[in-house]
Amino acid sequence: MRECLIQAQGLNTYYGASHILRGIDFQVHRGETIGLMGRNGMGKSTLLKSLMGIVPPRSGEVHIKGQRMDGRPTFEVAQKGIAYVPEGRGIFGNLSVMENLKMAARPGTQGQRDWSYERVLETFPRLQERLGHGGQQLSGGEQQMLTIGRALMTNPDVLILDEATEGLAPLIARDIWRICSVIKASGISAIIVDKNWKHVTQITDRNVILVKGEVAFEGSSAQLRDNPALLEQHLGV
């Protein structure tokens, strides 16, 4: 059995009186790439934020590498090797591309330094051309590349990517999917949220569909692709 890096059990998360996640179980194993899918408002981002400690679950447990982490601050979750690329990207607009990358540089939890500054720039040649630009001067696609590159600079065990290609031009989106394949090949586990299930399932080993805060489907990419009725029902394709 591969090491379980993230294990969530019975998560119930609320925004005020609104019950968003309803008893969710979710796991990520070492080297595994997972697609997290569902229509808008079904709880995908809330699940990611619950795992990161940004929105603490009201009940249930989150274990990172066997250590219970629910109720712990987000920076401690990050220190356990979990890198988060949020939907809003969260880059530092007043820092240059180079500064955004170098401020995040550190070895991984096992001392690994696989993702150096040089390797990130080789993977994102567009960023190489814009090292002196401020974060706010970049296009949306360039900002997404910078956010992913910054996350890789932490040499994570798990990369969480929320809305991987949302609002990006097709050519830029294709580059992001290429980068996701490179990340998978490097051995980093990943959780990918994106509306394009065809691209997601080309990369993922396993997929989870949320409906109204509950797991409606969990299975391999082949199982999902072979079930058009399920895709129509839960993803509207």
Secondary structure, DSSP 8 states (H G I E B T S, - for coil): ---EEEEEEEEEEEETTEEEEEEEEEEEETT-EEEEE-STTSSHHHHHHHHHTSS--SEEEEEETTEE-TTS-HHHHHHTTEEEE-TT----TTSBHHHHHHTT----TTS---S-HHHHHHH-HHHHTTTTSBGGGS-HHHHHHHHHHHHHTT--SEEEESSTTTT--HHHHHHHHHHHHHHHHTT-EEEEE-S-HHHHHHH-SEEEEEETTEEEEEEEHHHHHT-HHHHHHHH--
